[in-house]
Amino acid sequence: MDIGVFLPNGRNGYMISTAAKQFDPTYRQHLEIINKIDRHSMEFGLAMVKFRGFGGQTGYWDSALEAFTLCAGLAAATENVKLFASAAILSLPPAITARMISTMDSIAPGRVGVNIVTGWQPAEYTQQGLWPGDEYFGYRYDYASEYCTVLRDLWESGVSNFRGDHFTMEDCRLSPRPSGKIDIVAAGQSPRGMKFAAEHADYGFAFCTGINTPTAFAGTNERMLAAAAESGRDVGAYVLVMIIAEETDALAEAKWRKYSDAVDVDALSWMAEQSGRDAKADTTGTAKRINLPEGAANQNMGTLVGSYESVARMLDEMAEVPGTRGIMLAFDDYDTGIDVFGEKIQPLMRSRDAKLSAA
């Protein structure tokens, strides 16, 4: 099972709380993070894409580093870690994304991938004149399917003549091509999003909600495995979870309460308004999930709160869920969290024994 890190390339990472550490992302910060990932024998990092934040008292995500240029710089600075850059497909033509990934592969052969982002926050795109209208919510995965078809054409053969409803290629060329297969990640949780991931991605994100419910995502994995079986492809799950760990369960729980008691209400209101634009969103979809009230301080990201031993045990439970290929970690404090995981949690995980022994 792989372990990766959800890079904090938006302001304040993934905590919408005035009690959390406040910071603007920098390349230097991420260089330190990627070196820690490498030092602790973790496999990958993934940078999100965000063009507009949620504002509020914390200015949540109001500043953000662009994913491809960030990952290209980081890829050159490490010899082992794989970097996934997130592509907002409304903002980048597929031929440009294909060429950027091929260039990154030249920097770090075999160590780059792409996360396909269809987009759920209209304000990110209306400010650039790129939002096609709210009807896009109804066809975004058809758009993404054509997009990925063009990517695969170019990466695998160096030419695309694809003609669809959304893209038309005319002897479109790509050279040089990547050194090998490029992995695609997809985050869709609705039935249509799952179908898209099963047909075009190598990994689908699995999200669970709640605090200390480590196997709550099992149903998502089951749906992904079923969709993959129908498509005849091998697609696994990368499970996203935040870690809040301390020496004891009580200390970790107190920290989580502190964050929860200080949520940035104005930023949450902006997020709720934007995610509510998709009137037909499935209850399993991302837009609905992030607005559930019980975990508002971190967008309702599944969260493991406890001692180092408790967190290690829960991560091992996650690893045992059928379909889990990897776990992508977020932290309340990236300055200390990765080292805490690497030095105090990971050595206690049975699911990482083989990796640590090889290292």
Secondary structure by P-SEA (a helix, b strand, c coil): cbbbbcccccccccccccccbbbbbcaaaaaaaaaaaaaacccbbbbbbbcccccccccccccccccaaaaaaaaaacccbbbbbbbccccccaaaaaaaaaaaaaaccccbbbbbbccccccccccccccccccccccaaaaaaaaaaaaaaaaaccccccccccccccccccccccccbbbbbbbcccaaaaaaaaacccbbbbbbbcccccccaaaaaaaaaaaaaaacbbbbbbbbbbbbccccaaaaaaaaaaaaaccaaaaaaaaaaaaacccccccccaaaaaaccccccccccccccccaaaaaaaaaaaaacccccbbbbbbcccccaaaaaacccccccccaaaaaaac
